[in-house]
Amino acid sequence: MDRRSFIKKSALGTAAITSPFYISGFAAERKLKVGLIGAGWYGMVISEAALRVGGLEIVGVCDVDSDHLSESAEKLEQLQGSKPKTFKYYQDLLDMKELEAVFIASPPQWHALQFIAACEKGLDIFCEKPLSYDVMEGLAMMRAAEKAGNIVQIGFQRRQSEAFRNAKRLIAEGRAGDIHQIVAQIHYQANPGDTAIQDPPESLDWHEWCGPAPMLPYRPSIGHFNWRLEREYGNGHLVDWGIHHIDTIRMIMDEGIPTEYKATGGTYALQGQITTPDTLTANMAFSKAPVVWHHRMWGTGDLNPEFNNGIFFHGDKATIFVSDNRLVIMPPGRDAERYDVTFRTEVGMQDNHMADFLNAVKHKDPRRITCTVQDGFASSTAVQLAAIAFYTNSIVKWDNTRQTVTDNPAAAAMLRREYRADWQHPG
């Protein structure tokens, strides 16, 4: 297929413009009262996105780092004109009588307990990904949300990408033919930070930060921001970053949870610096096409750097490569001409994702939600099971009807992590 006919058939030219977010009638009316749990880097990212959308006031902030707490409260006062109350413990924040919704942006080991407590208060929830640290937590969180009947949005903001949405349309229209393989990857050079064991900053309550997870000796390489590559807190690059691409694949292909997983790799270049694989290939048996995940956090990444971060949908009529704001169509044949589309990103996926949540809350309409708790569970479980396949060096089979791993006791045992003595696992 030549370039001109492909452009004509795909009709991408004017469709590749991001629609601006809006929140109908929200900003002009009573402001929604929201609390923030986890006021570090990403907690402020989603809070600032929410304030750009408008129609809310962040009335309370919770963090176990007093510096995060004071800095975020001051910043929010500058942005919204009122200073939120500050709390060390999330239970005290959730007790605020005026609270209507909560943003959860704490590290993953805390998501389940905070999410379930917010459900029990009847609050609407925007929760960052992954949904949970382990699979059994995720099941408990789904049950809590179903019981509460609240509005829940999970922070997979790449569902708002016009590039990904156009890829979904093209594939559904058959422009790539039958998709027989999907490959996703994010290669980059990691910088784990200082690995020397030391006292935590005076502002940080390390015991409370670790919470139900194991309390490892503090070092900056596993603390704020860097926890993503520590197995006990972030569970590695696939679970932290790759989860976005796995969720996007699920959205584009209308997929559920893969039924079988294999994973190989190891910690080579970063041995002694991180506790999760710096090199990984994971195979996931989705129902419509097998998915292969790759990452390397060292070296040159992909031979062609423009493909370091993105997803390849390999069809018998064309391969489609897609990333946050770019789509590449490569028909087969030696002389076939590649077709590139770049998408506007001025409005921002984060703002649109937050606007969907706030509109859903405003109108009490869960149909406006872009990523439900069930979707959050499916995408989180997929990467968690791939990680389990790696750690057990085994084939992991998932029975979605029974919601468990079958014929693999070692892998099944990793569906639920034991909590530290002060906390009780909800699953």
N, C-alpha and C positions, 0 to 999 in steps of 0.2 A: 504494500500500500504506500503510495507516495505522500509527501508531506501535505500537499494542497488538499487532496481528498480526505486525508486524516483530519485536518483542521476543519474541513467542511462538515464531516460526519460528527466530530466531537463537539463542535460549537462551543469551544472554550473561550473564545476571544473576549466577549463582554460578560461572561458568567463569572470570571475570575476576580471579582471585586468583593471585598469583605463588606457585609452589611453592618452599619453602625448599631451598637447596642442601644436600647432604650428601655425605660422603665415607666410605662404609661401611668401618669397621674401620681407616681409614687413620691417624687421629690416635693410636690406641692402639698401633700397631705401630711398626716402625722408620721413622724419618723419611727421606724422599727428600732427597738432597743436590743442591741447585740452585745454579746460578750466574746472576748478573744482568749483562748487557752493556748499558750505558747507564743511568746511575743518576740521571738528571735527574728532572723532574716526572713523566713518564708511567712511567718505569721503577719509580719508587716507588709509583705508583698500582697497577700490576699486582702488585708485590711485596707490598704491604699487603693486597690482595685475597687473594693466595695464603695469607698467614699467617692471615687471618681464616678461610679454609677449613680450614687445618691440615694436619698430616701431612707437613711438609717443614721443612727448615732451609736457609736461604740461606747457603752456606758461602764464597762468593766473589763479589766485585763488581768490575766493570771500568768505568772511565771515563777520558777524556782530560782532564777538568777535575778538578784535585785537590780543589777545594772540594766538588764533587758527590760525589767519592769519600769524603772524610772525613765529610761530613754524612750521607750515606746509610748508611755503616757504623755510625755512632753511633746513628742512628735504628733500624736493624735490630737492633742489640744491645739497645736498649730493648724492642723488640717481641718478640724471640724468646729473649732471655737469653744469646745467644752472639754474638760479634763476627765477621763474615765477614772473610776475608783480602781485601786490596785489591790491584788490579792496574791498571796504565795500559793495557796491551796485551791485547786479547782472546785472543791466542794463548796467553799465559801462564795466563790463567784456564782455558782449555780443556784445558791440560795437567794440571790438578788431578786426581789419580788417583781421588779419591772421587766426582768429579762424575758425576751421572746424567742431569741435564736442565739446560736453560738457557733463560732468558728473554731475548729480544732486543728492546730498546726504544731502540735507537740511531736517529738520523735515517735516512731511506730510502736514502741513497747508500751506506750501510754494510751494509744487510741481506743482500745476496747473498753477499758474502765471508764474513761471520760465520755465516750460515746453512749454507753449504756446508761450512765448516770444522767446524761442530758435527756435521753429518751424517757427515763423514769420521771423527769421533771416536765415532760410534755413539750420540750423545746424543739424547734426546727434546727437542723444541723447542716453546716457545710464542713466536711471532713476531708483533710488532705489524704492523698494516697501514700502508701498502700492502705487499704481499708484497715488491715490488722497486721500484727507481727506473725501470728500463726493461723492455721486454717480453722481450728476450733474456736478461736476468738471471733473470726469472721462469721461463723455460723451463729454464734451467740448474739452478735451485733445485728444480723439480719432479723433474728427472732425478736429482739428488743424493738427494732424499728417497726416491724409488722404489728407488734402489740400496741405501740404508741400511736401508730397512724400519723406520724409527723412527716414533714417535708424534709427529705435528705438529698443532698447533692454531694457526690464524691469528686475530688479535685483532679479529674482527668481533663484538663482544659484543652488538650489537643483535639478533642472532639469538636472544638469550634473552628479548627483550621479549614479554610476554604480549599487548600490544596488536598487535604485528606477527604473532604466532602466531595470534591470533584473526582477524585480517584474512585470513590465509592460509586458515583454515578456512571463513570465510564465503564467500570467493571460490570455493573449491573446491566448496562446496555450492550455488553458483549464486545466492547471495542478491543479488549485484549484477548478475546476468545475464552477458552476454558483455562482457568488458573490451575496449574498443576504443582506449583511450588511457590512458597513465600519465604523470603530471606530478610531478616531485620538485623541491624547492627548499629552500634555506637562505639567507635574507637576514639580514644583520647589518651593523653598522657596524664596520669593521676599524680597529684601532689599531696600525699597523705598527711603531711605536717609533722610536728615534733612527736617522736615516739618515746621520749624519755619519761619514765614514771616520776610524777611530781605531785605536790599539793595542788588541788584545784584552786581556781581564783577565789578570793575571799567572798565575792558576790554570789558564788554558785554553791547551792546545796547539792552536792554530788549524790548523796544517798537518795534524795527525792527525785533528782533527775533520772537516775537509773530505775527507780520505781520497782515494778515487778520483775524486771530483767535482772540478770546477775550483776552485782556491783563489782566491776573490774577496777583494778588500780587506775587512777586517773592519769591520763596523758592527753595533750591537745589533739593527737591524731584520732581519738575516739570521742571527743567531746563535741561542742557546738559545731555544726555544719559537717565536720569530718566523720560523724557517726555512721554515715552511709556505707562506708567500706568496712565497718566492724560487724562481724557476724552476729553478735549478741544484740545489736541495736538496729542496724540498717539492713543487714543480710546481703550486702553486696550490690554491684553495679546492675545486674539484671533486675533485681527486686526493686532497686531505687529508681533507675533511669529507664532500663529496658521495659519496665512495666508499661510505660507510655505507649511504646510501639506495639506491645502485645494487646493492650486495650484498643488501640487504633485498628489493628488487624481484626479483632473481634467485631468492632463496629462496622468496618468496611465489608466484611464477609458474612455478617449476621451469624457469628459463631458463638458457641457456648464455651464450656471448659474442655480442653483437650483430654483424651482418654488415656494417653500413654506418653511417657517422658524418658529420654536418655540424655545424659550430659557428661561431657569430658572436658578436662582442662586442668588448671592448677594455679598456684601462686608461685611465679617464677621470678620475674624481674623485681617484684615488690615484696619478696619474701622477708619476713621480719618487720615489715612496715604495715601490712594490712592482714586481715584474717579471712578474707574472702577471695575468690579466684580473680587474678588479674588477666587471665586468659580463659575463655569459656566458649564452648559450642554446645548448644542445647537443641535437642530435637523434640518437637511437640506435635502429637498426632491430633490435629484438629480434624473435624469431620469432612470438610470440603477440600482441604489441601494441606499437606504437611508444612510446618513452619520450622525454619532453622534460625536460631539466634547465634550471633557471633559478637564477642567483644575482646579487644586487646587494649590494655591501659598502659602500653609502652610501645616503643618503636615508631614506625611510620604510619600505622593504621592501614587503611585501604590503599592499594596501589594508586588509585585515583582519589585524591583527598576530597573531591566534591561529593563522594559517596560515603564518607566516613559515618554520617548520621542519617539514617533513613530506612525505607522499606522497599524491597523489590517484589513486585507481583509478576511472576513469570507465567504468561499465558501463551497459548499456541499461535496467536495472531500478533502479539506484541508483549514486550515487557514494560511495565509501568514502574518507575522509581518515584517515590514521593517522600518529601520531608515537610517541615513545618510550613514553609512558604514557597515551595517549589515542586513542580511536577514535570517529569521527563518521560516521554513516550518513545520507545525504541522498537519499531517494527523489525521483523526478521529480514535477512537478506544482506548481502555484501554492500549493495549500493543504497540501501534504505537510509533515508534522512531522519535524523533524530529531531524531536520536537520538544522544546522547553517552554514552560509557562512559569512566570514568577507572579506571586500574589501579594497584594497589599497587606501590610500588617500594622498599619498606623493605629487602628482601633485596639487590637490586642485580644488574643484568645482568653487571657485571664479575665479581662473586663467582661467579655461576652458570657463567659461561664458563670461569673458572679451575678451578672444581670439576670440570667435564666433562673438562678436560685432565688434572688430577691423578688422577681416577678412571681415565681411559684408561691413564695411565702405570702406576698401581698394579696394574691388572688386565691390562696388556699387551693391551688390547682397543681397536683403532682405531675400532670401531663406536660408541664413546662420544664420539668427537670431533664437535663441532658445526660446525666450519669447517675442512675439509681444505685441504691445500696446493693441490689442484686448484681448489677453490672460491676460495681466495685469489688464485690466478693469474687465474681468469676475471674476477673483480670488479676486480682491479687493471688487467688488460689493457683492460677496457672503458673505464675513465676515462682511461688513458694514451692510447688510440687517439682518444678524443674530444679530448684536449688536442692531439694531433698534427694532427687535422683543423683545430683553431683556428690553430695556429702555421703550418701550410702553406696555410691558406685554401683548402682543397680537400675533395672528397669522398673519404673513406678507406674502402676495402672490405677486409674481413678474411676470409681463407679459413681456417676452423678446421681443415680437414683437413691443409692444408700448414702451418698456423700461421704465416702471414705476410700482409703487405699485398700486394694485387695491383694492377697497372696504375697505380702511383703511386710512381715512384722516390724522389721527395722525401720522401714519408711513410714508405716502407720504410726509408730511410736513418736515420730517427729511432727505429727499433725498438731500436737499440743505440747507446749513448753511448761514445765513446772515453774510456778511463781516463787519469788522469795517469800520468806516467812510472814512478812507484814501484809501481804496481799493475797487475794483468792482469785484463782482463774475462773472466768465466767462460763467456760465451755465444758 
